[in-house]
Amino acid sequence: MVGNTDLVILTVNVNGMNSPIKRRQIADWIKSQNPTICCLQETHLKQGDTYRVKVKGWSKIYYASGEVKKAGVAILISDQAKVKIDLIKRDKEGNYILLKGSINNEAISILNIYAPSGMALNFLKEKLRELQEEIDNKTVIVGDLNLALSELDKSNHKTNKKEIKEVNRILEK
């Protein structure tokens, strides 16, 4: 990545990181992909377990986790990137983390969200409303929204077109 000005962001729902074998597989995958930033959802780590998120070469790790083994999000930033973090916001349930600052001297905000299924649309509306003062045109929103963003995202072909339009309208603001 030295000399490369591209910003590569990966996002993946890991569906739990409590198994040492799975943590190793995730770390190996991140290293093989070599992103600038890697955003993880559903780490399922409790607050005291977040030390388990380790990837050689990505020592800048920011996370949000709850008291129980569910949800959990993390943002890992490559050691190759010049990072300055000015603001970190997270919720106590581990459903989102927002970083605001600069990477390689470029202003950026990253919002990593895990929206609980069954209440995803309302959750997304509520969190974006709460964070509206921090979100601007330099904000990258990633994560597992548990929502279809297009008709191709649904496997049952019974897409709610109104919901798809509403989600996209919210995200485009």
C-alpha positions as CSV (number, residue, x, y, z in Angstrom):
1,M,0.0,0.0,0.0
2,V,3.0,2.3,0.3
3,G,2.8,5.0,-2.4
4,N,-0.8,4.0,-3.1
5,T,-3.3,6.8,-2.7
6,D,-6.4,4.6,-3.2
7,L,-8.6,4.2,-0.2
8,V,-10.0,0.6,-0.1
9,I,-12.8,-0.1,2.4
10,L,-14.0,-3.7,3.0
11,T,-17.1,-4.5,5.0
12,V,-18.2,-7.9,6.1
13,N,-20.6,-9.5,8.5
14,V,-18.5,-12.0,10.4
15,N,-21.4,-13.6,12.3
16,G,-19.3,-14.0,15.5
17,M,-15.6,-13.9,16.4
18,N,-15.6,-16.1,19.6
19,S,-13.9,-19.0,18.0
20,P,-10.1,-18.8,17.8
21,I,-10.2,-20.6,14.4
22,K,-12.7,-18.2,13.0
23,R,-10.7,-15.2,14.3
24,R,-7.6,-16.5,12.5
25,Q,-9.5,-17.1,9.3
26,I,-10.9,-13.5,9.4
27,A,-7.4,-12.1,10.2
28,D,-5.9,-14.1,7.3
29,W,-8.7,-12.9,4.9
30,I,-8.1,-9.3,5.9
31,K,-4.4,-9.6,5.3
32,S,-5.0,-11.2,1.9
33,Q,-7.3,-8.4,0.8
34,N,-5.0,-5.7,2.2
35,P,-7.6,-2.9,2.6
36,T,-7.0,0.5,4.0
37,I,-10.0,0.0,6.2
38,C,-12.0,-3.1,7.2
39,C,-15.4,-2.8,8.9
40,L,-16.8,-5.8,10.7
41,Q,-20.4,-6.4,11.8
42,E,-21.8,-9.0,14.3
43,T,-18.5,-9.6,16.1
44,H,-20.6,-11.0,19.0
45,L,-17.9,-9.9,21.4
46,K,-18.7,-8.5,24.8
47,Q,-17.0,-5.3,26.0
48,G,-14.3,-7.3,27.8
49,D,-13.6,-9.5,24.8
50,T,-12.7,-6.9,22.2
51,Y,-9.0,-7.5,22.7
52,R,-9.6,-10.6,20.6
53,V,-9.9,-8.5,17.5
54,K,-6.3,-8.6,16.3
55,V,-4.8,-8.4,12.8
56,K,-1.1,-7.9,12.2
57,G,-0.7,-4.7,10.2
58,W,-4.1,-3.3,11.4
59,S,-3.4,-2.2,14.9
60,K,-5.7,0.8,14.9
61,I,-8.9,-0.9,16.0
62,Y,-12.1,0.9,17.0
63,Y,-15.1,-1.0,18.2
64,A,-18.5,-0.9,19.8
65,S,-19.8,-3.8,21.7
66,G,-22.5,-4.6,24.3
67,E,-22.8,-6.5,27.5
68,V,-24.0,-9.7,25.8
69,K,-22.6,-11.7,22.9
70,K,-24.6,-10.2,20.0
71,A,-24.2,-7.4,17.6
72,G,-20.8,-5.7,17.8
73,V,-19.1,-3.7,15.2
74,A,-15.4,-2.8,14.6
75,I,-13.3,-0.7,12.3
76,L,-9.8,-1.7,11.6
77,I,-7.4,0.7,9.9
78,S,-4.1,-0.3,8.2
79,D,-0.9,0.7,9.9
80,Q,0.2,2.0,6.5
81,A,-2.5,4.7,6.6
82,K,-1.8,8.1,8.3
83,V,-4.8,8.4,10.6
84,K,-6.1,11.2,12.8
85,I,-9.3,10.5,14.7
86,D,-11.2,13.6,16.0
87,L,-14.4,12.0,17.1
88,I,-15.6,8.5,18.0
89,K,-19.3,7.8,18.7
90,R,-20.7,4.4,19.5
91,D,-23.8,3.0,21.1
92,K,-23.7,0.8,24.2
93,E,-25.5,-2.1,22.4
94,G,-22.7,-2.4,19.8
95,N,-24.9,-1.6,16.8
96,Y,-22.8,1.3,15.4
97,I,-19.6,3.1,15.5
98,L,-18.8,6.5,13.9
99,L,-15.2,7.7,13.3
100,K,-14.6,11.2,12.1
101,G,-11.2,12.5,11.2
102,S,-8.7,12.1,8.4
103,I,-7.0,9.3,6.6
104,N,-3.9,10.1,4.5
105,N,-4.7,13.8,5.1
106,E,-8.2,13.4,3.6
107,A,-11.2,14.3,5.7
108,I,-13.5,11.3,6.2
109,S,-16.2,9.9,8.4
110,I,-17.0,6.2,8.6
111,L,-20.2,5.0,10.0
112,N,-20.3,1.2,10.5
113,I,-23.8,-0.1,11.3
114,Y,-25.3,-3.4,12.3
115,A,-29.1,-2.9,12.1
116,P,-31.0,-5.6,14.1
117,S,-33.3,-7.6,11.8
118,G,-37.0,-7.1,12.3
119,M,-36.6,-3.4,13.2
120,A,-33.9,-2.4,10.7
121,L,-35.7,0.4,8.9
122,N,-36.8,2.2,12.1
123,F,-33.4,1.6,13.7
124,L,-31.6,3.1,10.6
125,K,-33.9,6.1,10.7
126,E,-33.4,6.7,14.4
127,K,-29.6,6.3,14.3
128,L,-29.2,8.5,11.3
129,R,-31.4,11.2,12.9
130,E,-29.3,10.9,16.1
131,L,-26.1,11.3,14.2
132,Q,-27.3,13.9,11.6
133,E,-24.9,16.6,12.9
134,E,-21.9,14.3,12.4
135,I,-22.9,13.0,8.9
136,D,-21.8,15.0,5.9
137,N,-20.8,14.5,2.3
138,K,-17.5,13.0,3.5
139,T,-19.3,10.2,5.4
140,V,-19.1,6.6,4.2
141,I,-21.9,4.5,5.6
142,V,-21.2,0.7,5.6
143,G,-22.5,-2.3,7.4
144,D,-25.2,-4.9,7.6
145,L,-28.4,-2.9,7.3
146,N,-30.6,-6.0,7.2
147,L,-32.5,-4.2,4.4
148,A,-32.7,-4.6,0.7
149,L,-31.2,-1.7,-1.2
150,S,-32.5,-3.0,-4.6
151,E,-34.8,-5.7,-5.9
152,L,-31.7,-7.9,-6.6
153,D,-30.9,-8.0,-2.8
154,K,-34.0,-10.0,-2.1
155,S,-34.1,-13.8,-2.5
156,N,-37.8,-14.2,-2.2
157,H,-38.7,-11.7,-5.0
158,K,-41.4,-10.3,-2.9
159,T,-39.6,-7.0,-2.5
160,N,-41.2,-4.1,-0.8
161,K,-40.5,-1.5,-3.5
162,K,-41.7,1.3,-1.1
163,E,-39.2,0.2,1.6
164,I,-36.4,0.0,-0.9
165,K,-37.1,3.5,-2.1
166,E,-37.3,4.8,1.5
167,V,-34.0,3.2,2.5
168,N,-32.2,4.7,-0.5
169,R,-33.8,8.1,0.1
170,I,-32.6,8.0,3.7
171,L,-29.1,7.0,2.7
172,E,-28.8,9.6,-0.1
173,K,-29.6,12.5,2.3
